[in-house]
Amino acid sequence: MELAALNLVNATLNWITFALDAPSARAVVFGVHIGGHLFVEVLLLVVILFLLSQKSYKPPKRPLTKKEIDELCDEWVPESLIPPITQEMLSEPPVLESAAGLHTIIDGKEVVNFASANYLGFVGHDKLLESCTSALEKYGVGSCGPRGFYGTIDVHLDCEARIAKFLGTHDSILYSYGLSTLFSAIPCFCKKGDIIVV
C-alpha cells in the first residue's frame, strides 16, 4: 500500500516537472525568457482575473406576493416557550410552604422566588408580623377591605397624618392601591401641559 502511494506521488511530481519543462513553458516573449514558474503564475493570474470579472450569482430579488406570505404564515409553527405539561405535573402541582419572600420553600425545597411582589422584603419582618396580627385581632379581615367599601377608620387617619408629617405637607391622601390615583387625584390637580413624575 505504501509503495503504491509513493509511486503515485512520484508520478505526480514527474508530470509537474514535465509540464514546467515543456517547450510552451520555456517561451521567449519580447526577448524575455519566460520560465515554467512564471508561465504558471501568469496562467493563475489570468484565471483569478477571469473569476473576479464574472458577476456573482444572486437570485432575483422580488417582493413576496400576498399568497406566498399567507402560505408561509400557515406553515409556520412557533416553538414552545415552556416544556409541555405532563399528566404528572397536573396531578402534583407545586405547593408553597412558606411566606413569599426572597427565598421560599416549595415542596420541601428552598428556591429563589423571582415572582414575588415583596420588593422591600417586608413579608418576613417580625415587627410587621406583630402589627398585622394585632390589626387582624382589632379590625378583623374580609375578602377585601378598601376604604371606599368599609369607610374610614382610625388607622387610615393616623397613616395620613404620619405621611403628611414625614413629607412636611399640610395633609395627605391614602389610597388602597396606586392605580386609583389615575382616576381621582391626578385628573383633579393637573392641567394641560403639566408633567407628572410617579
MDTraj code that builds the backbone (N, CA, C; nanometers):
import mdtraj as md
import numpy as np

residues = "MET GLU LEU ALA ALA LEU ASN LEU VAL ASN ALA THR LEU ASN TRP ILE THR PHE ALA LEU ASP ALA PRO SER ALA ARG ALA VAL VAL PHE GLY VAL HIS ILE GLY GLY HIS LEU PHE VAL GLU VAL LEU LEU LEU VAL VAL ILE LEU PHE LEU LEU SER GLN LYS SER TYR LYS PRO PRO LYS ARG PRO LEU THR LYS LYS GLU ILE ASP GLU LEU CYS ASP GLU TRP VAL PRO GLU SER LEU ILE PRO PRO ILE THR GLN GLU MET LEU SER GLU PRO PRO VAL LEU GLU SER ALA ALA GLY LEU HIS THR ILE ILE ASP GLY LYS GLU VAL VAL ASN PHE ALA SER ALA ASN TYR LEU GLY PHE VAL GLY HIS ASP LYS LEU LEU GLU SER CYS THR SER ALA LEU GLU LYS TYR GLY VAL GLY SER CYS GLY PRO ARG GLY PHE TYR GLY THR ILE ASP VAL HIS LEU ASP CYS GLU ALA ARG ILE ALA LYS PHE LEU GLY THR HIS ASP SER ILE LEU TYR SER TYR GLY LEU SER THR LEU PHE SER ALA ILE PRO CYS PHE CYS LYS LYS GLY ASP ILE ILE VAL VAL".split()
xyz = np.array([
    [0.0830, -0.1197, 0.0000],
    [0.0000, 0.0000, 0.0000],
    [0.0871, 0.1256, 0.0000],
    [0.1932, 0.1240, 0.0856],
    [0.2832, 0.2389, 0.0930],
    [0.3568, 0.2583, -0.0394],
    [0.3924, 0.1476, -0.1023],
    [0.4635, 0.1542, -0.2299],
    [0.3762, 0.2162, -0.3377],
    [0.2465, 0.1833, -0.3385],
    [0.1547, 0.2397, -0.4375],
    [0.1392, 0.3901, -0.4165],
    [0.1305, 0.4336, -0.2895],
    [0.1177, 0.5764, -0.2597],
    [0.2441, 0.6503, -0.3008],
    [0.3609, 0.5881, -0.2746],
    [0.4879, 0.6505, -0.3122],
    [0.4994, 0.6616, -0.4638],
    [0.4570, 0.5597, -0.5370],
    [0.4590, 0.5639, -0.6837],
    [0.3671, 0.6730, -0.7373],
    [0.2499, 0.6915, -0.6715],
    [0.1562, 0.7951, -0.7147],
    [0.2157, 0.9342, -0.6948],
    [0.2812, 0.9557, -0.5806],
    [0.3448, 1.0859, -0.5539],
    [0.4560, 1.1111, -0.6549],
    [0.5383, 1.0109, -0.6830],
    [0.6476, 1.0272, -0.7799],
    [0.5941, 1.0563, -0.9193],
    [0.4877, 0.9876, -0.9583],
    [0.4290, 1.0106, -1.0907],
    [0.3757, 1.1529, -1.1012],
    [0.3121, 1.2019, -0.9927],
    [0.2591, 1.3384, -0.9931],
    [0.3723, 1.4396, -1.0048],
    [0.4798, 1.4192, -0.9296],
    [0.5948, 1.5105, -0.9369],
    [0.6588, 1.5081, -1.0759],
    [0.6694, 1.3901, -1.1360],
    [0.7261, 1.3803, -1.2709],
    [0.6395, 1.4543, -1.3722],
    [0.5084, 1.4430, -1.3580],
    [0.4182, 1.5110, -1.4515],
    [0.4316, 1.6628, -1.4379],
    [0.4410, 1.7132, -1.3134],
    [0.4572, 1.8580, -1.2921],
    [0.5899, 1.9050, -1.3499],
    [0.6967, 1.8262, -1.3279],
    [0.8285, 1.8632, -1.3824],
    [0.8242, 1.8664, -1.5346],
    [0.7586, 1.7679, -1.5960],
    [0.7463, 1.7645, -1.7412],
    [0.6689, 1.8863, -1.7928],
    [0.5603, 1.9234, -1.7196],
    [0.4796, 2.0378, -1.7630],
    [0.5605, 2.1662, -1.7563],
    [0.6419, 2.1803, -1.6512],
    [0.7202, 2.3036, -1.6371],
    [0.8384, 2.3073, -1.7338],
    [0.8868, 2.1897, -1.7768],
    [0.9989, 2.1864, -1.8710],
    [0.9535, 2.1765, -2.0159],
    [0.8229, 2.1773, -2.0394],
    [0.7706, 2.1666, -2.1758],
    [0.8114, 2.2899, -2.2554],
    [0.8154, 2.2772, -2.3901],
    [0.8547, 2.3921, -2.4720],
    [0.7651, 2.5136, -2.4514],
    [0.6343, 2.4888, -2.4229],
    [0.5456, 2.6035, -2.4015],
    [0.5800, 2.6760, -2.2726],
    [0.6444, 2.6043, -2.1783],
    [0.6820, 2.6671, -2.0521],
    [0.8146, 2.7398, -2.0643],
    [0.8880, 2.7192, -2.1766],
    [1.0163, 2.7869, -2.1940],
    [1.0080, 2.8824, -2.3111],
    [0.9070, 2.9663, -2.3072],
    [0.8865, 3.0584, -2.4184],
    [0.9700, 3.1842, -2.3985],
    [0.9907, 3.2563, -2.5101],
    [1.0594, 3.3846, -2.5060],
    [0.9636, 3.4867, -2.5637],
    [0.9256, 3.5854, -2.4814],
    [0.8316, 3.6875, -2.5244],
    [0.9036, 3.8214, -2.5178],
    [0.9066, 3.8920, -2.6297],
    [0.9736, 4.0212, -2.6412],
    [1.1163, 4.0149, -2.5874],
    [1.1848, 3.9061, -2.6153],
    [1.3240, 3.8919, -2.5768],
    [1.3443, 3.8545, -2.4317],
    [1.2342, 3.8314, -2.3575],
    [1.2455, 3.7940, -2.2157],
    [1.2142, 3.6459, -2.2037],
    [1.3078, 3.5724, -2.1419],
    [1.2878, 3.4295, -2.1242],
    [1.1827, 3.4076, -2.0157],
    [1.0788, 3.3313, -2.0492],
    [0.9719, 3.3010, -1.9540],
    [0.9898, 3.1574, -1.9097],
    [1.0230, 3.1388, -1.7813],
    [1.0425, 3.0048, -1.7261],
    [0.9085, 2.9399, -1.6949],
    [0.9143, 2.8144, -1.6521],
    [0.7935, 2.7383, -1.6217],
    [0.7134, 2.7980, -1.5067],
    [0.7839, 2.8457, -1.4038],
    [0.7120, 2.9028, -1.2887],
    [0.6395, 3.0305, -1.3276],
    [0.7043, 3.1126, -1.4076],
    [0.6414, 3.2376, -1.4494],
    [0.5189, 3.2090, -1.5357],
    [0.5273, 3.1071, -1.6200],
    [0.4136, 3.0701, -1.7039],
    [0.2942, 3.0282, -1.6183],
    [0.3193, 2.9467, -1.5159],
    [0.2112, 2.9007, -1.4270],
    [0.1526, 3.0183, -1.3497],
    [0.2392, 3.1099, -1.3040],
    [0.1909, 3.2250, -1.2278],
    [0.1058, 3.3177, -1.3143],
    [0.1468, 3.3391, -1.4394],
    [0.0671, 3.4221, -1.5302],
    [-0.0664, 3.3544, -1.5583],
    [-0.0626, 3.2228, -1.5788],
    [-0.1865, 3.1489, -1.6014],
    [-0.2797, 3.1608, -1.4797],
    [-0.2230, 3.1512, -1.3608],
    [-0.3016, 3.1662, -1.2382],
    [-0.3603, 3.3063, -1.2286],
    [-0.2831, 3.4079, -1.2643],
    [-0.3317, 3.5460, -1.2613],
    [-0.4465, 3.5655, -1.3601],
    [-0.4362, 3.5054, -1.4791],
    [-0.5435, 3.5152, -1.5783],
    [-0.6713, 3.4506, -1.5247],
    [-0.6585, 3.3346, -1.4608],
    [-0.7760, 3.2663, -1.4045],
    [-0.8396, 3.3512, -1.2947],
    [-0.7574, 3.4109, -1.2077],
    [-0.8102, 3.4954, -1.0993],
    [-0.8828, 3.6163, -1.1561],
    [-0.8233, 3.6827, -1.2561],
    [-0.8886, 3.7988, -1.3174],
    [-1.0194, 3.7592, -1.3849],
    [-1.0200, 3.6422, -1.4476],
    [-1.1426, 3.5943, -1.5111],
    [-1.2525, 3.5726, -1.4069],
    [-1.2174, 3.5104, -1.2956],
    [-1.3166, 3.4843, -1.1911],
    [-1.3669, 3.6133, -1.1268],
    [-1.2769, 3.7096, -1.1082],
    [-1.3184, 3.8372, -1.0489],
    [-1.4075, 3.9179, -1.1423],
    [-1.3895, 3.8999, -1.2729],
    [-1.4705, 3.9767, -1.3680],
    [-1.6115, 3.9196, -1.3839],
    [-1.6332, 3.7960, -1.3389],
    [-1.7651, 3.7347, -1.3509],
    [-1.8594, 3.7910, -1.2447],
    [-1.9838, 3.8087, -1.2817],
    [-2.0844, 3.8532, -1.1860],
    [-2.1203, 3.7359, -1.0958],
    [-2.1346, 3.7656, -0.9677],
    [-2.1744, 3.6589, -0.8758],
    [-2.3219, 3.6282, -0.8967],
    [-2.3561, 3.5040, -0.8734],
    [-2.4945, 3.4628, -0.8938],
    [-2.5777, 3.5050, -0.7746],
    [-2.6771, 3.5838, -0.8003],
    [-2.7722, 3.6221, -0.6969],
    [-2.9109, 3.5984, -0.7527],
    [-2.9922, 3.5271, -0.6773],
    [-3.1283, 3.5076, -0.7275],
    [-3.1997, 3.6411, -0.7368],
    [-3.2864, 3.6565, -0.8323],
    [-3.3540, 3.7855, -0.8483],
    [-3.4363, 3.8193, -0.7245],
    [-3.4247, 3.9456, -0.6812],
    [-3.4995, 3.9902, -0.5641],
    [-3.6342, 4.0436, -0.6089],
    [-3.7370, 3.9862, -0.5525],
    [-3.8708, 4.0364, -0.5791],
    [-3.9500, 4.0223, -0.4505],
    [-4.0394, 4.1128, -0.4260],
    [-4.1182, 4.1028, -0.3029],
    [-4.2119, 3.9825, -0.3085],
    [-4.2367, 3.9254, -0.1911],
    [-4.3283, 3.8115, -0.1843],
    [-4.4708, 3.8578, -0.2110],
    [-4.5450, 3.7729, -0.2765],
    [-4.6860, 3.8048, -0.3005],
    [-4.7652, 3.7765, -0.1734],
    [-4.8872, 3.8294, -0.1685],
    [-4.9720, 3.8078, -0.0505],
    [-4.9999, 3.6595, -0.0316],
    [-5.0163, 3.5868, -0.1412],
    [-5.0430, 3.4434, -0.1331],
    [-4.9231, 3.3698, -0.0726],
    [-4.8009, 3.4076, -0.1159],
    [-4.6809, 3.3440, -0.0614],
    [-4.6646, 3.3747, 0.0872],
    [-4.6948, 3.4983, 0.1253],
    [-4.6867, 3.5358, 0.2669],
    [-4.7861, 3.4548, 0.3489],
    [-4.9080, 3.4414, 0.2973],
    [-5.0099, 3.3630, 0.3680],
    [-4.9687, 3.2166, 0.3810],
    [-4.9092, 3.1610, 0.2741],
    [-4.8642, 3.0220, 0.2797],
    [-4.7539, 3.0042, 0.3832],
    [-4.6585, 3.0995, 0.3865],
    [-4.5508, 3.0913, 0.4850],
    [-4.6047, 3.1031, 0.6270],
    [-4.7025, 3.1919, 0.6459],
    [-4.7626, 3.2081, 0.7793],
    [-4.8387, 3.0830, 0.8209],
    [-4.9066, 3.0189, 0.7254],
    [-4.9804, 2.8964, 0.7570],
    [-4.8866, 2.7814, 0.7920],
    [-4.7695, 2.7779, 0.7271],
    [-4.6734, 2.6710, 0.7523],
    [-4.5969, 2.6910, 0.8824],
    [-4.5889, 2.8160, 0.9302],
    [-4.5063, 2.8463, 1.0475],
    [-4.5674, 2.7893, 1.1740],
    [-4.4858, 2.7191, 1.2489],
    [-4.5282, 2.6650, 1.3785],
    [-4.4288, 2.7162, 1.4825],
    [-4.4737, 2.7984, 1.5782],
    [-4.3795, 2.8528, 1.6768],
    [-4.3311, 2.7449, 1.7723],
    [-4.2068, 2.7617, 1.8184],
    [-4.1542, 2.6693, 1.9176],
    [-4.2141, 2.7037, 2.0529],
    [-4.2368, 2.6036, 2.1327],
    [-4.2950, 2.6235, 2.2649],
    [-4.1944, 2.6927, 2.3561],
    [-4.2416, 2.7898, 2.4335],
    [-4.1544, 2.8608, 2.5264],
    [-4.1322, 2.7819, 2.6548],
    [-4.2202, 2.6898, 2.6836],
    [-4.2087, 2.6076, 2.8037],
    [-4.2219, 2.4617, 2.7639],
    [-4.1699, 2.3718, 2.8465],
    [-4.1871, 2.2305, 2.8122],
    [-4.3336, 2.1915, 2.8226],
    [-4.3753, 2.0905, 2.7488],
    [-4.5160, 2.0500, 2.7545],
    [-4.5533, 2.0014, 2.8944],
    [-4.6773, 2.0302, 2.9348],
    [-4.7252, 1.9905, 3.0668],
    [-4.7663, 1.8438, 3.0613],
    [-4.7092, 1.7667, 3.1509],
    [-4.7397, 1.6238, 3.1556],
    [-4.8505, 1.5980, 3.2574],
    [-4.9053, 1.4783, 3.2533],
    [-5.0098, 1.4404, 3.3487],
    [-4.9551, 1.4406, 3.4911],
    [-4.8277, 1.4059, 3.5050],
    [-4.7643, 1.4055, 3.6377],
    [-4.7602, 1.5462, 3.6969],
    [-4.7325, 1.6462, 3.6126],
    [-4.7309, 1.7850, 3.6602],
    [-4.8692, 1.8287, 3.7060],
    [-4.9720, 1.7862, 3.6329],
    [-5.1082, 1.8244, 3.6693],
    [-5.1531, 1.7581, 3.7987],
    [-5.1097, 1.6347, 3.8214],
    [-5.1527, 1.5633, 3.9415],
    [-5.0749, 1.6055, 4.0651],
    [-4.9548, 1.6639, 4.0475],
    [-4.8735, 1.7076, 4.1605],
    [-4.8312, 1.8535, 4.1423],
    [-4.9233, 1.9493, 4.1635],
    [-4.8842, 2.0898, 4.1494],
    [-4.7892, 2.1309, 4.2617],
    [-4.6979, 2.2258, 4.2356],
    [-4.6065, 2.2700, 4.3413],
    [-4.6831, 2.3405, 4.4531],
    [-4.6450, 2.3129, 4.5770],
    [-4.7126, 2.3702, 4.6930],
    [-4.6167, 2.4636, 4.7650],
    [-4.6603, 2.5887, 4.7841],
    [-4.5808, 2.6886, 4.8549],
    [-4.5950, 2.6635, 5.0043],
    [-4.4820, 2.6417, 5.0735],
    [-4.4853, 2.6051, 5.2148],
    [-4.4345, 2.7144, 5.3069],
    [-4.4028, 2.8330, 5.2529],
    [-4.3539, 2.9419, 5.3375],
    [-4.4021, 3.0741, 5.2795],
    [-4.3728, 3.1822, 5.3520],
    [-4.4106, 3.3151, 5.3039],
    [-4.3372, 3.3454, 5.1742],
    [-4.3989, 3.4273, 5.0907],
    [-4.3410, 3.4578, 4.9591],
    [-4.2344, 3.5649, 4.9726],
    [-4.1192, 3.5280, 5.0251],
    [-4.0078, 3.6207, 5.0408],
    [-3.9071, 3.6037, 4.9291],
    [-3.7835, 3.6480, 4.9559],
    [-3.6762, 3.6346, 4.8575],
    [-3.6488, 3.4869, 4.8289],
    [-3.6413, 3.4096, 4.9353],
    [-3.6300, 3.2644, 4.9233],
    [-3.7580, 3.2051, 4.9797],
    [-3.8085, 3.1049, 4.9161],
    [-3.9302, 3.0397, 4.9630],
    [-3.9129, 2.8892, 4.9540],
    [-4.0004, 2.8167, 5.0185],
    [-3.9917, 2.6709, 5.0193],
    [-4.1089, 2.6151, 4.9390],
    [-4.0763, 2.5382, 4.8362],
    [-4.1773, 2.4725, 4.7531],
    [-4.1494, 2.3231, 4.7558],
    [-4.2482, 2.2471, 4.7995],
    [-4.2367, 2.1011, 4.8097],
    [-4.1132, 2.0592, 4.8896],
    [-4.0850, 2.1319, 4.9987],
    [-3.9734, 2.0968, 5.0858],
    [-3.8375, 2.1406, 5.0363],
    [-3.8309, 2.2140, 4.9267],
    [-3.7030, 2.2565, 4.8697],
    [-3.6966, 2.4086, 4.8674],
    [-3.5850, 2.4660, 4.9171],
    [-3.5706, 2.6116, 4.9172],
    [-3.5309, 2.6591, 4.7774],
    [-3.6062, 2.7561, 4.7260],
    [-3.5824, 2.8093, 4.5918],
    [-3.5804, 2.9616, 4.5971],
    [-3.5252, 3.0241, 4.4936],
    [-3.5279, 3.1694, 4.4806],
    [-3.6603, 3.2080, 4.4166],
    [-3.7280, 3.3059, 4.4756],
    [-3.8596, 3.3478, 4.4274],
    [-3.8432, 3.4677, 4.3347],
    [-3.8580, 3.4453, 4.2039],
    [-3.8468, 3.5533, 4.1059],
    [-3.9813, 3.6193, 4.0775],
    [-4.0903, 3.5679, 4.1344],
    [-4.2237, 3.6198, 4.1049],
    [-4.2851, 3.6929, 4.2230],
    [-4.2048, 3.7316, 4.3198],
    [-4.2581, 3.7955, 4.4401],
    [-4.2845, 3.9432, 4.4164],
    [-4.3920, 3.9932, 4.4789],
    [-4.4191, 4.1369, 4.4785],
    [-4.3686, 4.1995, 4.6079],
    [-4.2893, 4.1260, 4.6831],
    [-4.2325, 4.1722, 4.8098],
    [-4.1029, 4.2480, 4.7805],
    [-4.1152, 4.3655, 4.7191],
    [-3.9999, 4.4392, 4.6681],
    [-3.9051, 4.4849, 4.7786],
    [-3.9593, 4.5233, 4.8942],
    [-3.8760, 4.5755, 5.0025],
    [-3.8417, 4.4695, 5.1065],
    [-3.8890, 4.3488, 5.0897],
    [-3.8556, 4.2402, 5.1808],
    [-3.9238, 4.2500, 5.3158],
    [-4.0455, 4.3069, 5.3203],
    [-4.1156, 4.3248, 5.4473],
    [-4.1970, 4.2027, 5.4900],
    [-4.2140, 4.1042, 5.4033],
    [-4.3033, 3.9927, 5.4344],
    [-4.2601, 3.9185, 5.5605],
    [-4.1334, 3.8957, 5.5778],
    [-4.0875, 3.8192, 5.6938],
    [-4.0423, 3.9043, 5.8106],
    [-4.0654, 4.0360, 5.8066],
    [-4.0182, 4.1257, 5.9133],
    [-4.1018, 4.1040, 6.0397],
    [-4.0348, 4.0810, 6.1549],
    [-4.1048, 4.0469, 6.2800],
    [-4.1984, 4.1569, 6.3274],
    [-4.1540, 4.2832, 6.3215],
    [-4.2380, 4.3938, 6.3698],
    [-4.3655, 4.4056, 6.2859],
    [-4.3522, 4.3859, 6.1549],
    [-4.4700, 4.3923, 6.0685],
    [-4.5645, 4.2753, 6.0940],
    [-4.5099, 4.1589, 6.1208],
    [-4.5951, 4.0440, 6.1519],
    [-4.6751, 4.0684, 6.2798],
    [-4.6108, 4.1282, 6.3803],
    [-4.6814, 4.1609, 6.5052],
    [-4.7908, 4.2642, 6.4798],
    [-4.7595, 4.3674, 6.3990],
    [-4.8587, 4.4708, 6.3678],
    [-4.9767, 4.4115, 6.2922],
    [-4.9488, 4.3230, 6.1982],
    [-5.0567, 4.2594, 6.1214],
    [-5.1451, 4.1744, 6.2117],
    [-5.0828, 4.1015, 6.3032],
    [-5.1603, 4.0168, 6.3947],
    [-5.2514, 4.1008, 6.4830],
    [-5.1983, 4.2108, 6.5386],
    [-5.2809, 4.2964, 6.6252],
    [-5.3918, 4.3647, 6.5450],
    [-5.3644, 4.4037, 6.4183],
    [-5.4674, 4.4662, 6.3350],
    [-5.5776, 4.3660, 6.3026],
    [-5.5403, 4.2413, 6.2762],
    [-5.6411, 4.1385, 6.2497],
    [-5.7289, 4.1139, 6.3720],
    [-5.6667, 4.1148, 6.4897],
    [-5.7440, 4.0923, 6.6121],
    [-5.8390, 4.2082, 6.6405],
    [-5.7959, 4.3319, 6.6083],
    [-5.8778, 4.4500, 6.6383],
    [-5.9857, 4.4742, 6.5332],
    [-5.9481, 4.4661, 6.4020],
    [-6.0402, 4.5063, 6.2950],
    [-6.1018, 4.3887, 6.2193],
    [-6.0441, 4.2714, 6.2308],
    [-6.0941, 4.1573, 6.1549],
    [-6.0433, 4.1608, 6.0113],
    [-6.0925, 4.0701, 5.9309],
    [-6.0478, 4.0618, 5.7927],
    [-6.1626, 4.0100, 5.7061],
    [-6.1624, 4.0528, 5.5802],
    [-6.2635, 4.0068, 5.4857],
    [-6.1975, 3.9762, 5.3533],
    [-6.2795, 3.9513, 5.2519],
    [-6.2226, 3.9216, 5.1206],
    [-6.1532, 4.0442, 5.0624],
    [-6.2012, 4.1639, 5.0999],
    [-6.1320, 4.2874, 5.0639],
    [-6.1687, 4.3926, 5.1678],
    [-6.0856, 4.4932, 5.1830],
    [-6.1147, 4.5919, 5.2867],
    [-6.0759, 4.7324, 5.2490],
    [-6.1060, 4.7776, 5.1277],
    [-6.0684, 4.9143, 5.0930],
    [-6.1544, 5.0163, 5.1670],
    [-6.0997, 5.1334, 5.1769],
    [-6.1642, 5.2425, 5.2492],
    [-6.2996, 5.2778, 5.1889],
    [-6.3100, 5.2680, 5.0580],
    [-6.4355, 5.3019, 4.9920],
    [-6.5484, 5.2061, 5.0253],
    [-6.5175, 5.0817, 5.0602],
    [-6.6212, 4.9831, 5.0938],
    [-6.6615, 4.9904, 5.2409],
    [-6.5626, 4.9967, 5.3303],
    [-6.5898, 4.9832, 5.4734],
    [-6.5811, 5.1142, 5.5500],
    [-6.5492, 5.2223, 5.4815],
    [-6.5431, 5.3520, 5.5482],
    [-6.4069, 5.3811, 5.6075],
    [-6.3929, 5.5043, 5.6591],
    [-6.2674, 5.5493, 5.7170],
    [-6.2592, 5.5032, 5.8621],
    [-6.1452, 5.4446, 5.8984],
    [-6.1227, 5.4052, 6.0375],
    [-5.9990, 5.4775, 6.0893],
    [-5.9717, 5.4626, 6.2190],
    [-5.8659, 5.5409, 6.2822],
    [-5.7284, 5.5186, 6.2209],
    [-5.6972, 5.3980, 6.1737],
    [-5.5643, 5.3742, 6.1167],
    [-5.5457, 5.4479, 5.9843],
    [-5.6535, 5.4689, 5.9086],
    [-5.6430, 5.5471, 5.7846],
    [-5.6001, 5.6897, 5.8167],
    [-5.6677, 5.7514, 5.9138],
    [-5.6372, 5.8901, 5.9504],
    [-5.4980, 5.9013, 6.0112],
    [-5.4607, 5.8040, 6.0955],
    [-5.3281, 5.8051, 6.1578],
    [-5.2186, 5.7932, 6.0519],
    [-5.2393, 5.7055, 5.9549],
    [-5.1400, 5.6872, 5.8477],
    [-5.1271, 5.8133, 5.7627],
    [-5.2396, 5.8782, 5.7299],
    [-5.2355, 6.0028, 5.6525],
    [-5.1610, 6.1117, 5.7285],
    [-5.1852, 6.1227, 5.8598],
    [-5.1168, 6.2245, 5.9405],
    [-4.9668, 6.1988, 5.9453],
    [-4.9272, 6.0740, 5.9613],
    [-4.7839, 6.0411, 5.9658],
    [-4.7159, 6.0687, 5.8313],
    [-4.7838, 6.0353, 5.7214],
    [-4.7265, 6.0616, 5.5881],
    [-4.7110, 6.2116, 5.5656],
    [-4.8139, 6.2904, 5.6033],
    [-4.8070, 6.4362, 5.5862],
    [-4.6940, 6.4948, 5.6695],
    [-4.6774, 6.4466, 5.7933],
    [-4.5697, 6.4964, 5.8797],
    [-4.4336, 6.4612, 5.8203],
    [-4.4197, 6.3388, 5.7692],
    [-4.2933, 6.2945, 5.7108],
    [-4.2574, 6.3771, 5.5876],
    [-4.3577, 6.4069, 5.5043],
    [-4.3335, 6.4833, 5.3813],
    [-4.3300, 6.6338, 5.4055],
    [-4.3746, 6.6773, 5.5231],
    [-4.3769, 6.8207, 5.5527],
    [-4.4866, 6.8934, 5.4782],
    [-4.6002, 6.8282, 5.4583],
    [-4.7129, 6.8893, 5.3877],
    [-4.8291, 6.9088, 5.4846],
    [-4.9277, 6.9872, 5.4414],
    [-5.0446, 7.0147, 5.5250],
    [-5.1258, 6.8885, 5.5483],
    [-5.1435, 6.8084, 5.4436],
    [-5.2237, 6.6866, 5.4559],
    [-5.1807, 6.5872, 5.3486],
    [-5.2306, 6.4673, 5.3561],
    [-5.2017, 6.3653, 5.2554],
    [-5.3265, 6.2807, 5.2343],
    [-5.3290, 6.2083, 5.1254],
    [-5.4420, 6.1211, 5.0928],
    [-5.3891, 5.9789, 5.0824],
    [-5.4585, 5.8871, 5.1458],
    [-5.4191, 5.7472, 5.1445],
    [-5.5093, 5.6706, 5.0478],
    [-5.4465, 5.6032, 4.9514],
    [-5.5212, 5.5213, 4.8557],
    [-5.4961, 5.3742, 4.8841],
    [-5.5928, 5.2923, 4.8515],
    [-5.5776, 5.1479, 4.8726],
    [-5.4737, 5.0892, 4.7779],
    [-5.4656, 5.1429, 4.6590],
    [-5.3664, 5.0972, 4.5624],
    [-5.3352, 5.2122, 4.4672],
    [-5.2161, 5.2089, 4.4087],
    [-5.1673, 5.3196, 4.3277],
    [-5.2489, 5.3499, 4.2046],
    [-5.3132, 5.2493, 4.1474],
    [-5.3886, 5.2699, 4.0241],
    [-5.5065, 5.3643, 4.0441],
    [-5.5601, 5.3698, 4.1657],
    [-5.6769, 5.4558, 4.1894],
    [-5.6421, 5.6043, 4.1796],
    [-5.5142, 5.6397, 4.1913],
    [-5.4760, 5.7811, 4.1764],
    [-5.4968, 5.8293, 4.0336],
    [-5.4919, 5.7379, 3.9379],
    [-5.5119, 5.7772, 3.7979],
    [-5.6524, 5.8308, 3.7734],
    [-5.7480, 5.7863, 3.8536],
    [-5.8877, 5.8226, 3.8296],
    [-5.9384, 5.9323, 3.9223],
    [-5.8563, 5.9752, 4.0188],
    [-5.9055, 6.0771, 4.1124],
    [-5.8074, 6.1921, 4.1288],
    [-5.6978, 6.1712, 4.1974],
    [-5.6079, 6.2816, 4.2326],
    [-5.5427, 6.3448, 4.1104],
    [-5.4916, 6.2643, 4.0210],
    [-5.4199, 6.3200, 3.9059],
    [-5.5123, 6.4033, 3.8176],
    [-5.6320, 6.3572, 3.7801],
    [-5.7197, 6.4427, 3.6983],
    [-5.7664, 6.5691, 3.7717],
    [-5.7781, 6.5644, 3.9054],
    [-5.8266, 6.6815, 3.9804],
    [-5.7239, 6.7932, 3.9880],
    [-5.5981, 6.7592, 4.0092],
    [-5.4966, 6.8598, 4.0377],
    [-5.4084, 6.8949, 3.9188],
    [-5.4223, 6.8267, 3.8076],
    [-5.3347, 6.8516, 3.6935],
    [-5.4116, 6.9179, 3.5808],
    [-5.3371, 6.9957, 3.5036],
    [-5.3969, 7.0618, 3.3882],
    [-5.3115, 7.0318, 3.2657],
    [-5.3542, 7.0780, 3.1520],
    [-5.2826, 7.0541, 3.0273],
    [-5.1439, 7.1174, 3.0359],
    [-5.0434, 7.0412, 2.9965],
    [-4.9065, 7.0912, 2.9973],
    [-4.8279, 7.0515, 3.1207],
    [-4.8938, 6.9974, 3.2254],
    [-4.8223, 6.9538, 3.3453],
    [-4.7442, 6.8263, 3.3159],
    [-4.6311, 6.8132, 3.3821],
    [-4.5504, 6.6919, 3.3717],
    [-4.5615, 6.6189, 3.5046],
    [-4.6024, 6.4934, 3.5011],
    [-4.6250, 6.4153, 3.6221],
    [-4.5179, 6.3077, 3.6315],
    [-4.4472, 6.3057, 3.7426],
    [-4.3474, 6.2028, 3.7688],
    [-4.4014, 6.1147, 3.8801],
    [-4.4213, 5.9876, 3.8507],
    [-4.4773, 5.8954, 3.9508],
    [-4.3689, 5.8002, 3.9949],
])
top = md.Topology()
chain = top.add_chain()
for i, resn in enumerate(residues, 1):
    res = top.add_residue(resn, chain, resSeq=i)
    for name in ("N", "CA", "C"):
        top.add_atom(name, md.element.get_by_symbol(name[0]), res)
traj = md.Trajectory(xyz[None], top)
